[in-house]
Amino acid sequence: MQNLNCMQWGWVYLVSDTRLSEEERKSLMIEAIRMYQTGKERKKVRGERYEGVISTSGRHELIGTFDGQHFDAELDTDHGKSKLSFLVAEKIRAELN
């Protein structure tokens, strides 16, 4: 039986270049989430149509009622330069957050 007191959930807020496919954006969000979970500050990323770097200084930002750690991605794509921004947040035991 699952212990509901250890329930963990999160969200990602993404500002993205729409020329990237949905799968490419999801892949980059997953990389930012992994960086958040492991405390990594910089990571090289590469896909079929892009390569670049995702980085964070560890600062948190607030957008409306959503807050999270800020990440930036700077990519070279088939369409030229592209910049993305992510807010990544993790919540544990929703009643405490």
C-alpha positions, 0 to 999 in steps of 0.5 A, a space after each residue: 500500500 502506498 504511503 500518501 504522506 510521502 506524495 510528491 508532485 510538481 509542475 514546470 512552467 515553460 516559455 518556449 520557441 514554438 518552432 521546436 516540436 512538442 517532443 523536443 520541448 518535453 525532452 528539454 523540460 525533462 532535462 530541467 526537472 532532472 537538473 532540479 532533482 540532482 542540483 546540477 547547475 549546467 548541462 549540455 543537451 542535444 537533440 536531432 534538430 538542436 544542441 545547446 545548454 540548460 543552466 540555472 543560477 538557483 534563483 527562484 521566481 514568481 509568476 502569479 501564484 506559481 513559484 519555482 527555480 528558474 532555468 534557461 536553455 540556449 540552443 542552436 537549432 535548424 531554425 537558428 538561435 533559440 532561448 527557453 525559460 523554465 520554472 520548475 517546482 516540486 511539492 511534497 505533501 500538498 497540505 504542507 506547501 
